[in-house]
Amino acid sequence: MTSNLRAAARSLRRVIPAGAVATAAALPLLVPSPAQATTADAQVYVWATGVNVRACPETSAACPPISGAQIGRRYVTAFCQRQGSAVVDGPYRNNWWVQVNAGGPIGWISAVYIRGGDNDQPVPGLSTDSFCQ
């Protein structure tokens, strides 16, 4: 390797770590976390796996699950909640439904599968706006 190539390689090694540190420091500012939700929406944690996302807040045949839309064990964006048909899973029961966007189609999941709250109660801190779409 010639001396010019060696000098260039040394310079490059000094620049890359500095750039990597700057990028790593800025990354938390660029990627929203659940604690940084806007006032128009919130982040909620879905504790179960394979939770069906539905087009409306009920389990009737008139409102089947959205094809291929299942979520689980992660934070999702929640917009609002309203009452619908009751869902029971083990000791949990709830007639509240939460409108969510989990990176796919926007739809509804039962509040039974949202961390926090009590049986047949809305999810704390999430709008109960009767005009949610």
RASUL-V541607 format. One line per field, one symbol per residue. psi: psi as a letter, one per 40 degrees, with the letter a starting at -180 (. if undefined). A space follows every 50 residues. Layout:
# RASUL-V541607
psi=???
This chain:
# RASUL-V541607
psi=hiddddddddddddddddddddddddddddhiidefiideiihihheiif hhhieifieidegiihhegiiifiiihhdaiiiaiihhhbehhieiihhi hfeaihahiiedehhiiihfiihhehhfheei.
